């Protein structure tokens, strides 16, 4: 275990920083997603210029 321990520890540390970096990169485009709910599709579309 004395031979494998440091290598295993280094590999887990490396995987942690890769996961951290990927998560940080994903947060950038996710910040551009809309924050409001989508309009209900069952509503009638609004028409411009027609008065009934």
Secondary structure, 3 states (H helix, E strand, C coil): CHHHHHHHHHHHHHHHHHHHHHHHHHHHHHCCCCCCCCCCCCCCCCCCCCCC
